[in-house]
Amino acid sequence: MIETFLLLILLALVAGFIGALLGLGGGIVLVPGLTLLFGCNVKVAIATSLMSVIATSSAAATVYVSERFTNIRLGMTLELATTTGALMGGVLAVFVSGRYLYFLFAAVLVYAAASMLRGRGTAAEEAVTQPASSGLSAEFVDPASRKTVSHGVSAMPAGMLGSTAAGILSGMLGIGGGIVKVPLMNLVMGVPMKAAIATSNFMIGVTAAAGAFFYWTRGLTEPAVTAPSVIGVLVGARIGTRVAGRARTRALSLAFVVLLVITAVQMVLRGFGIALR
């Protein structure tokens, strides 16, 4: 029992670290970890992940906001769409077969791996000053280059639509939605990578809370799994935020790509009823 408790904390620590480091929320590691390593029901794993994502956001947001990486106005605007999507996703997930959730999660993992392999979402970014072109503009000092990075925000309609989709994925799969919102803000809306990661972490807690409500009302949360997961995620997220502001190596990105691909294959096999141990 104690060994299982400690292993859950360790898994959650890794999830929290990666979640805060990359703005993904940690669910992308925690859900497959709980289902594949600990044999949890996928819906229980998603509920646990959503609870833990709230902890990730709380731990990471305090650091990112204090260091002024977070574009708070942009985050609050996009969160209106994301929360709506999360409520929709939470309703859908309760009535969708767990088998199909495995396949959907595998597809999301493949998307994340492809984005990272192309250098999207996780690659280190040059500090480039952009014109402050809207009321949502912001600036921060990049610790790595010690340059002030100013940026505006473009393509808000596309950003709102993409944030709704991110919310639906969050509610259905127990992820923070950052896997969609980080590349969306960076590639479509012109937000620098570090600001996109920080703003994503700022938003994911509210998104996860909206989705977690439905799982809680359906009795899908298990304290014995949730408690150690939240503890580990809090510790990992605090470490991840400190590392994120200064260095994210290409080697880490490539290692994570391999992890995502392996996990995606396992999730597909699990969807077909074949469990790899």
C-alpha positions in Angstrom: 0.0 0.0 0.0 2.8 2.4 1.0 4.8 1.5 -2.1 1.7 2.2 -4.4 1.2 5.5 -2.6 4.9 6.5 -3.2 4.8 5.3 -6.8 1.7 7.4 -7.4 3.5 10.5 -6.0 6.5 9.8 -8.2 4.3 9.5 -11.4 2.5 12.7 -10.5 5.7 14.5 -9.8 6.9 13.7 -13.3 3.5 14.7 -14.7 3.5 18.0 -12.8 7.1 18.8 -13.8 6.4 18.2 -17.5 3.0 19.9 -17.3 4.4 23.1 -15.8 7.5 23.0 -18.0 5.6 22.8 -21.3 2.2 24.3 -20.3 0.4 21.0 -20.9 -1.2 20.5 -17.5 0.4 17.1 -16.8 -2.7 15.1 -17.7 -1.0 13.9 -20.9 1.3 11.9 -18.6 -0.9 11.2 -15.6 -3.9 9.7 -17.5 -1.9 7.0 -19.4 0.3 6.4 -16.4 -2.7 5.7 -14.1 -4.4 3.5 -16.6 -1.4 1.6 -18.0 0.8 1.3 -14.8 -1.8 1.2 -12.1 -4.8 -0.3 -13.9 -7.2 2.5 -13.1 -10.4 2.9 -15.0 -9.8 5.5 -17.7 -12.7 7.7 -16.4 -11.3 7.6 -12.9 -7.9 8.4 -14.3 -9.3 11.4 -16.2 -11.1 12.6 -13.0 -7.9 12.3 -11.0 -6.0 14.1 -13.7 -8.4 17.0 -13.8 -8.1 17.4 -10.0 -4.3 17.3 -10.3 -4.3 19.8 -13.2 -5.9 22.3 -10.9 -2.9 21.8 -8.6 -0.5 22.2 -11.5 -2.1 25.5 -12.5 -2.1 26.8 -9.0 1.6 26.0 -8.4 2.8 27.2 -11.8 0.7 30.3 -12.1 2.0 31.9 -8.9 5.6 31.7 -10.3 4.8 32.7 -13.9 2.6 35.6 -12.9 5.2 36.9 -10.4 7.8 36.8 -13.2 5.4 38.5 -15.6 5.5 35.8 -18.3 1.7 35.5 -18.1 -0.5 37.6 -20.3 -3.4 37.7 -17.8 -5.8 39.7 -20.0 -5.4 37.2 -22.9 -5.8 34.3 -20.6 -9.0 35.6 -19.1 -10.4 36.3 -22.5 -9.6 32.8 -24.0 -10.8 31.1 -20.8 -14.4 32.1 -21.5 -14.3 29.9 -24.6 -12.2 27.2 -23.0 -14.5 26.8 -20.0 -17.5 26.5 -22.2 -15.8 23.7 -24.2 -14.7 22.0 -20.9 -18.3 21.8 -19.8 -19.3 20.3 -23.1 -16.5 17.8 -23.0 -17.3 16.8 -19.4 -20.9 15.9 -20.4 -19.7 14.0 -23.5 -17.1 12.0 -21.6 -19.6 10.7 -19.0 -21.7 9.1 -21.8 -18.8 8.0 -24.2 -17.4 4.5 -23.9 -14.0 4.3 -22.2 -12.7 2.3 -25.2 -13.2 5.3 -27.5 -11.5 7.6 -25.0 -8.4 5.5 -25.2 -8.3 6.0 -29.0 -9.0 9.7 -28.7 -6.3 10.1 -26.2 -3.9 8.2 -28.4 -4.7 10.7 -31.3 -4.0 13.6 -29.0 -0.6 12.1 -28.0 0.4 11.6 -31.6 -0.6 15.2 -32.3 1.6 16.4 -29.4 4.5 14.3 -30.6 4.3 15.6 -34.2 4.2 19.2 -32.9 7.2 18.7 -30.7 9.1 17.0 -33.5 8.6 20.0 -35.7 9.8 22.2 -32.9 6.4 23.5 -32.1 5.2 24.0 -28.6 8.4 23.0 -26.8 11.4 24.3 -28.7 13.3 27.1 -27.2 12.4 30.4 -28.7 14.6 33.4 -29.6 13.6 36.6 -27.8 12.2 38.7 -30.5 10.4 42.0 -29.8 7.1 42.3 -31.5 4.9 45.4 -31.9 2.2 45.8 -29.3 -0.7 45.7 -31.7 -3.8 45.2 -29.5 -5.3 45.9 -26.1 -4.1 42.4 -25.1 -0.5 43.2 -25.7 2.1 42.5 -22.9 5.8 42.3 -22.3 8.3 40.3 -20.1 12.0 40.0 -19.5 13.4 36.8 -20.8 15.9 35.4 -18.1 17.8 33.5 -20.7 18.6 36.4 -23.0 17.9 39.3 -20.5 16.0 41.0 -23.3 12.5 42.6 -22.9 10.1 40.8 -25.2 7.0 42.8 -26.2 4.1 41.2 -28.1 0.7 41.9 -29.5 -2.1 39.4 -30.1 -3.6 38.6 -33.4 -6.3 36.2 -34.9 -8.6 36.4 -31.8 -11.6 34.7 -33.6 -9.3 31.7 -34.4 -8.0 31.8 -30.9 -11.5 31.6 -29.4 -12.5 28.8 -31.6 -9.3 26.8 -30.9 -9.8 27.5 -27.1 -13.3 26.0 -27.3 -11.8 22.8 -28.9 -9.1 22.7 -26.2 -11.8 22.9 -23.5 -13.7 20.0 -25.1 -10.5 17.9 -25.1 -9.8 18.9 -21.5 -13.2 17.9 -20.3 -13.2 14.6 -22.2 -9.6 13.5 -21.6 -8.5 15.0 -18.4 -5.8 17.2 -19.9 -5.4 20.8 -19.2 -6.0 21.8 -22.9 -2.5 23.3 -23.1 -1.6 20.8 -25.8 -3.8 22.8 -28.1 -3.6 26.3 -26.5 0.2 26.6 -26.4 0.8 26.0 -30.2 -2.4 28.0 -30.9 -1.2 31.1 -29.1 2.3 30.7 -30.4 1.7 29.8 -34.0 -1.6 31.5 -34.8 -1.9 34.4 -32.4 1.8 35.5 -32.4 2.4 35.0 -28.6 6.1 34.2 -27.7 6.6 30.6 -26.5 7.4 31.4 -22.9 4.4 33.7 -22.6 2.2 31.1 -24.3 3.3 28.4 -21.8 2.8 30.7 -18.8 -0.6 31.9 -20.0 -1.7 28.3 -20.7 -0.7 27.3 -17.1 -2.7 30.3 -15.9 -5.9 29.1 -17.7 -5.8 25.3 -17.3 -6.9 25.3 -13.6 -10.2 26.9 -14.4 -10.7 24.7 -17.4 -10.0 21.5 -15.4 -12.3 22.6 -12.6 -15.2 23.0 -15.0 -14.6 19.5 -16.3 -13.9 17.9 -12.9 -17.3 19.0 -11.6 -19.1 16.4 -13.8 -16.8 13.6 -12.8 -17.2 14.4 -9.1 -21.0 14.4 -9.4 -20.9 11.0 -11.0 -18.7 9.5 -8.2 -15.7 9.0 -10.4 -13.1 10.5 -8.1 -11.2 8.2 -5.8 -9.4 9.9 -2.8 -6.9 7.1 -2.5 -5.6 7.9 -6.0 -6.3 11.7 -6.1 -4.5 12.6 -2.9 -1.0 11.3 -3.8 -1.4 12.5 -7.3 -2.1 16.1 -6.2 0.9 16.0 -3.8 3.3 14.8 -6.5 1.9 17.3 -9.1 2.4 20.2 -6.7 6.0 19.4 -6.1 6.7 18.6 -9.8 5.0 21.8 -11.0 7.1 24.0 -8.7 10.3 22.5 -10.1 9.1 22.7 -13.7 8.3 26.4 -13.5 11.8 27.2 -12.2 13.4 25.2 -15.1 11.1 26.6 -17.8 12.1 30.2 -17.5 15.7 29.4 -18.1 16.3 26.2 -20.2 14.3 23.7 -22.2 16.7 21.6 -24.2 16.0 19.9 -27.5 17.1 16.6 -25.9 14.2 16.9 -23.4 11.8 17.5 -26.3 13.0 14.5 -28.2 12.8 12.3 -25.2 9.3 13.4 -24.6 8.4 12.7 -28.2 9.5 9.1 -27.7 7.5 8.8 -24.5 4.4 10.1 -26.2 4.7 7.7 -29.2 5.2 4.7 -27.0 2.3 5.7 -24.7 0.0 6.3 -27.8 0.7 2.8 -29.0 -0.1 1.4 -25.6 -3.3 3.3 -25.4 -4.4 2.1 -28.8 -3.7 -1.5 -27.7 -5.5 -0.9 -24.5 -8.5 0.3 -26.5 -8.5 -3.0 -28.3 -8.3 -4.8 -25.0 -4.6 -5.7 -25.1 -2.7 -4.5 -22.1 1.1 -4.1 -22.1 2.8 -4.3 -18.8 
